[in-house]
Amino acid sequence: MQVVEKISRLRIETAFEVLVKARALEAQGRSIIHLEIGEPDFPTPRHIVEAGMRALDEGWTKYGPTPGIPEFRDMIAAHISRTRGIKVAGENVCVVPGGKPIMFFTMIALLEEGDEVIYPDPSFPIYESMIRFLGAKPVPIPLVEKRGFSFDLDVFHKKLSEKTKLIILNSPANPAGSVIPKEDLKAIADMVHDKDVMILSDEIYSRIWYETEPTSITSFDGMVEKTIILDGFSKTYAMTGWRLGFGVMPLWLADAVNILTVNSNSCTASFTQRAGMAALSGPQDGVTAMVTEFAKRRNAIVKGLNEIPGFRCQLPAGAFYAFPNVTGTGIPSKQLADILLNDAGVACLNGAGFGKYGEGYIRFSYANSLPNILEAVERIRKISDRWAKE
Ligand code: PLP
């Protein structure tokens, strides 16, 4: 007996793989600085934890409605309507355990064999994984470093075809930390306005930005009807382990997602949703403090990386990743990431793990303390004479 062929088309996230390797080195007594995992290092704000505990005490420990607690869905709809400048209702909201299930469910609901899916490269590895799993055709669009890791819109336009069923956007982005400029989103909205395509707009980092607030493609005329907004609590409120996310989408698609939910996880944990209500309705100073701290770290890591021979790093506009070009080292990025882990004790990710156009880059997550970040940069600098001499 063996599993079906399509399981072999699924990919994993290298972040989890590198974490295991790093932990194994630590078990041998090595000191490792963790810049591999995409998870805020801050605790979940206290009032959210307390709301979760109170919910457990109050008995929010049973099955709940499949699409989410109605009050919570209304609250999410109001939040999305306000922050994106659009009008959506609670019935457009599907609450799920994390942001990822929205990719999984909506792509199952939309894609058939042979459908084409446009998506950024490099990007979150699960996009391509799901496209291949469903027998659809991946159409990666390279992100251009010179354009702040945005698309070349001419390439985008050329790749748009009659077979394009879905376009995936991610802004602010993993792994490059880029924010798609408003005028680019407008150009994309114009390109697809009259086409029968859907957009999966992954906005999981929507609250983590520095100089310019990201725009959602839904704010352009006619786009709400064509878009699934993916967002959640993992990054914004440092709630990765709570598993709480949501999608906002047209009703016909929400119905399909809810059916898939009944057939898989039934519903999202009720007490987690109560904590989510406290997150949205309570004080937001925890988010502000976290982003202020990320900004300091971003400046420090980018400055430090740019002083390392062979590294060239742009200032990311959002999320908490630095994505230096390391081609100047002359070492393939996979090999370099291994060297940095094994010899410098700095866990980081090979850019090619995010798509073929990520080759030549390394992703550093700066969700770690400033002293650790400075120490990581120093450790890399110390071994850099290896490639600097060549
Ligand atoms: N989308 C992107 C771009 C991400 O980087 C991540 C997590 O790393 C997710 C979605 C998934 O978030 P969650 O942990 O809520 O499933």
Residues whose N, C-alpha, C, O or C-beta is under 5 A from the ligand:
A	BS01	PLP	G38 G98 G99 K100 F124 N174 D202 I204 G232 S234 L244 G245
